[in-house]
């Protein structure tokens, strides 16, 4: 199972690989998943390793509520779902896959169901699936709840984004208005806009945008570049900024 935490430990191992760790004592903290292979790799280099399990994620004795939630998300019966850890994201998608509804769940999150995360590490677990998320600046439960309380009403009445140059973008359902004039977008640039608007001012990776593209158009990252080019043609060239080697972001007023 991939997670941002496992990727972080891969970076740590890359940094330590080839070094003489004999006599060094290293403490490895497990946050929800086993890191026994990490500990084993460090011991092979001579380190004395202690594994401390901060918390462990285990399957529920009764998965019925999870399957019920999967159906509710896939059928659009909920407006938002909160997530406090990356393993929770993986567990939900694994449960959805087991009943053949993972694509439905991902599509629901990409459309009308809001994924609210406690922080960027949890949100990163959704990136592989091209799911836009929102999370507070400070990774705190109270901040997440406040963000949820402010996001849902704005989405019901339409989402307004102030762009650079004094332009105003309004999204309401499938409608997109720029300075009050309707803008018609084909599915690919519309999907890119949806991902960028969900993270205004923040960089969205090409991989995440590729996953957002409609089936049949997401052959390579070139498809992302074409979708971005069409979006710029519709909204203005300054609307979408390229961040070299990272991705794209919506240019919003500070």
Buried (B, 14 or more C-beta within 10 A) or exposed (E): EEBBBBEEBEEEBEEBEEEEBEEBEBEBEBBBBEBEEBBEBBEEBEBEBEBEEEEEBEEEEEBEEBBEBBBBBBEEEBEBBBBBBBBBBBBBBBBBEEBEBBEBBBBBBBEEBBBBBBBBBBBBBBBBBBBBBBBBEEBEEEBBBEBBEEBEEEBEEEBEBEBBEEBEBBBEEEEBBBEEEEBEBEEBBBBBBBBBBBBBEBBBBBBBBBBBBEEEBBEEBEBBBBBBEBBBEBBBEEBBBEEEEEBBBBBBEE
